[in-house]
Amino acid sequence: MRQITKRWCCQAVELPQDFVMVYLTDQLFDRITGLRGVPDREISGELTYLTEAIHQFLQESSRQGRLAYIETDYAGGYGSQAGVLYENGRMAAAPRSGEGTVNQLLHQLGASCGRGQDEFDSLELHKYRHMPVE
């Protein structure tokens, strides 16, 4: 992920357990999409911003290591979560959604749980509930 942030001039969020998170901001989405020259259409009904261009970008980036693409949308404790795992230049499984999706993907990436915590809590993701404004 650090190579991605360097190449695309975006900010990485350092997390516990040597994990890194990158927000897919509007600016980063536009940069990636603008350079791909492919139709700007969703490839999964479960993932709003997983377009053909973003999918290709994630395929290429996953050649350097496993990564998860995750989308969440919550307000007042209600909402949705969806995501997909990429590995070795391809989707490792079909996109999924529903309760527990984020923790399942983090587990597949190697996140370990502390006592009484799930993967989300162990990576302190509760600190990052809102995407930064550009």
C-alpha positions as CSV (number, residue, x, y, z in Angstrom):
1,M,0.0,0.0,0.0
2,R,2.9,2.4,0.7
3,Q,3.9,2.1,-3.0
4,I,0.4,2.9,-4.0
5,T,0.3,6.0,-1.9
6,K,3.6,7.2,-3.3
7,R,2.6,6.6,-6.9
8,W,-0.8,8.1,-6.6
9,C,0.0,11.0,-4.2
10,C,-2.6,9.9,-1.6
11,Q,-2.4,9.7,2.1
12,A,-1.9,6.4,4.0
13,V,-3.4,5.8,7.4
14,E,-1.0,3.6,9.5
15,L,-2.9,1.1,11.6
16,P,-1.9,-1.4,14.3
17,Q,-0.5,-4.8,13.2
18,D,1.4,-3.1,10.3
19,F,-1.8,-2.6,8.4
20,V,-2.3,0.4,6.1
21,M,-5.6,2.0,4.9
22,V,-6.1,4.3,2.0
23,Y,-9.3,6.3,1.5
24,L,-10.7,6.2,-2.0
25,T,-11.4,9.9,-2.1
26,D,-13.1,11.6,-5.1
27,Q,-9.7,13.0,-6.1
28,L,-8.0,9.5,-6.1
29,F,-11.1,7.9,-7.8
30,D,-10.9,10.6,-10.6
31,R,-7.1,10.1,-11.0
32,I,-7.4,6.3,-11.4
33,T,-10.5,6.5,-13.6
34,G,-9.0,9.2,-15.8
35,L,-5.9,7.1,-16.7
36,R,-7.7,3.8,-17.4
37,G,-9.7,4.7,-20.5
38,V,-12.4,2.0,-19.7
39,P,-16.1,2.5,-19.2
40,D,-17.0,4.0,-15.8
41,R,-19.5,1.3,-14.8
42,E,-19.9,-0.7,-11.6
43,I,-18.8,-4.3,-11.8
44,S,-20.7,-5.3,-8.6
45,G,-24.1,-4.2,-7.4
46,E,-22.9,-4.5,-3.9
47,L,-20.0,-2.1,-4.3
48,T,-20.9,1.4,-5.5
49,Y,-17.5,2.6,-6.4
50,L,-15.9,-0.6,-7.7
51,T,-15.9,0.4,-11.3
52,E,-13.9,-1.3,-14.1
53,A,-11.1,1.2,-13.7
54,I,-10.9,0.7,-9.9
55,H,-11.1,-3.1,-10.4
56,Q,-8.1,-3.0,-12.8
57,F,-6.2,-0.8,-10.4
58,L,-6.8,-3.2,-7.5
59,Q,-5.9,-6.2,-9.6
60,E,-2.5,-4.6,-10.5
61,S,-1.9,-3.5,-6.9
62,S,-2.6,-6.9,-5.5
63,R,0.4,-8.4,-7.3
64,Q,2.5,-6.9,-4.5
65,G,0.3,-8.4,-1.8
66,R,-3.2,-9.2,-0.6
67,L,-5.5,-6.3,-0.2
68,A,-9.2,-5.7,0.5
69,Y,-11.5,-3.1,-1.0
70,I,-14.2,-2.2,1.5
71,E,-17.2,0.2,1.3
72,T,-19.3,1.1,4.3
73,D,-22.2,3.4,4.7
74,Y,-23.6,4.0,8.2
75,A,-25.7,6.6,9.9
76,G,-27.1,6.5,13.4
77,G,-25.9,2.9,13.9
78,Y,-27.7,1.5,10.8
79,G,-26.1,0.9,7.4
80,S,-24.3,-1.5,5.2
81,Q,-20.8,-2.9,4.6
82,A,-19.5,-4.7,1.5
83,G,-16.1,-5.7,0.2
84,V,-13.9,-8.0,-1.8
85,L,-10.4,-9.5,-1.4
86,Y,-7.7,-9.2,-4.1
87,E,-4.7,-11.4,-4.3
88,N,-2.1,-12.3,-7.0
89,G,-3.6,-9.9,-9.5
90,R,-7.2,-11.1,-9.3
91,M,-10.3,-11.1,-7.1
92,A,-9.8,-13.9,-4.7
93,A,-13.6,-14.4,-4.3
94,A,-16.8,-12.7,-5.4
95,P,-17.7,-9.4,-3.7
96,R,-19.8,-9.9,-0.5
97,S,-21.9,-7.8,1.7
98,G,-23.8,-7.9,5.0
99,E,-23.0,-7.9,8.7
100,G,-19.5,-9.2,9.4
101,T,-18.1,-8.6,6.0
102,V,-15.4,-6.2,7.1
103,N,-14.2,-8.5,9.9
104,Q,-14.1,-11.5,7.5
105,L,-12.0,-9.5,5.0
106,L,-9.6,-8.2,7.8
107,H,-9.3,-11.8,9.1
108,Q,-8.3,-13.0,5.6
109,L,-5.7,-10.3,5.4
110,G,-4.2,-11.6,8.7
111,A,-5.6,-9.3,11.3
112,S,-5.6,-10.8,14.8
113,C,-8.1,-10.1,17.5
114,G,-7.3,-9.0,21.0
115,R,-9.2,-10.4,24.0
116,G,-12.8,-9.3,23.7
117,Q,-12.2,-7.5,20.4
118,D,-13.0,-8.3,16.8
119,E,-10.7,-7.5,13.8
120,F,-12.2,-4.0,13.3
121,D,-11.6,-3.1,17.0
122,S,-8.1,-4.6,17.0
123,L,-7.0,-2.4,14.1
124,E,-8.6,0.6,15.9
125,L,-10.8,1.4,12.8
126,H,-13.3,3.1,15.1
127,K,-11.1,6.1,14.9
128,Y,-11.7,6.4,11.2
129,R,-15.5,6.5,10.8
130,H,-15.5,9.4,8.3
131,M,-13.6,10.0,5.1
132,P,-11.5,13.1,5.2
133,V,-12.7,16.1,3.3
134,E,-10.5,17.0,0.3
